[in-house]
Amino acid sequence: MQFPEELRTTAENYAMTFGINRLTKSAAEVSAKYREERADGTELVSGGAGTAAYAVTRMPATFAAVSCALEHALMHYGGDIVSCADVGAGTGAAGWAASLLIESLETLHCYERVQSMRELGERFMREAEIPVSAEWRSLDITKNELPQSYDLITAAYVLNELTDTDRARAVSSLWEKTEGMLLIAEPGTKTGYRNIMQARRLLLESGASIAYPCPGAAECPLPEDDWCHFTARAARSKLHKQLKGGDVPYEDEKFSCIAAVRGSCSPCERRILRHPQIASGMISLHVCTASGVEDMKVTKSSKLFKTARKSASGDAV
Ligand SMILES: C[S@@+](CC[C@H](N)C(=O)[O-])C[C@H]1O[C@@H](n2cnc3c(N)ncnc32)[C@H](O)[C@@H]1O
């Protein structure tokens, strides 16, 4: 799903009030901080220009990743979703994705500990007219629990900012308040995947079913040197190119994720792990199944051929 144009315009118009020089400097600082993958609980982005730079340079990519993950997860979950909490909401990327993908959604509560993020996220939702009733609340997830339960809870690109101990506590506490589905997304790095695996183990121990991306509940079958991640494509604006450099009209955001649900769900039989290799009359798919990782050959005579040709990594077969 594409980043909403109204939201992009609102974010960029606001960001430009800081002037291009200050914004460029802040964007470079934000990128450098995220590259460090510190995971020590410190605040990485704050202040007006830093938050505005985050909204222009990172929010379209995190929105692309969460909307891709959520769209897939919803295919395997049949429960009603009326209420949603977005935790570590930043400037609201995951809340926006949920509001646009879930027609039945009525209430969205965005929880965030940094004031400048809360203020900007709230302003964007008001000015760009998010199609649900949205409320922003101050919360540090390492210190307090969510005050109520929700059908859907999203935590996007936030666990990687917490220490190992706080991360485990946060996952358990978010699961406690999940009535339907908990969706966690992290950067598609080895560290992001490790965080997802830690969350997956805790959630399975707490009785959750995994709706996405795993076909089964057994130990992840990937070898030590590999990690499960997918890619979501986000269009780049002129300002985005100016702030981050390069001319390519899109960026590919790599992410790792897990969607855990209460009760049963219908996970896929096979999930494509890598970009399909297409040769004449034959498509090779590297897939994850409940009994391990497999290489699958789909020939022209197979009824799967047409679907396989249009498939991408992250899709179910
Ligand atoms: C990388 S940003 C991601 C924001 C948003 N979820 C997105 O996907 O664009 C991480 C956010 O988590 C927030 N955060 C970090 N630790 C937190 C905590 N302990 N409690 C609440 N929010 C936290 C940060 O302030 C920041 O806004």
The ligand as an ORCA input file, in Angstrom:
! r2SCAN-3c Opt
* xyz 0 1
  C      12.064      3.817     15.284
  S      10.758      4.620     16.037
  C       9.383      3.767     15.275
  C       8.166      4.610     15.278
  C       6.977      4.002     14.568
  N       6.475      2.845     15.275
  C       7.310      3.654     13.150
  O       7.210      2.461     12.817
  O       7.661      4.545     12.388
  C      10.700      3.957     17.662
  C       9.739      4.690     18.566
  O       9.579      3.965     19.773
  C       9.562      4.900     20.838
  N       9.994      4.207     22.069
  C      11.230      3.738     22.352
  N      11.238      3.201     23.567
  C       9.994      3.345     24.081
  C       9.391      2.995     25.322
  N      10.089      2.429     26.287
  N       8.083      3.280     25.515
  C       7.366      3.890     24.522
  N       7.882      4.263     23.342
  C       9.189      3.986     23.113
  C      10.553      5.945     20.402
  O      10.383      7.153     21.109
  C      10.233      6.068     18.923
  O       9.235      7.013     18.688
*
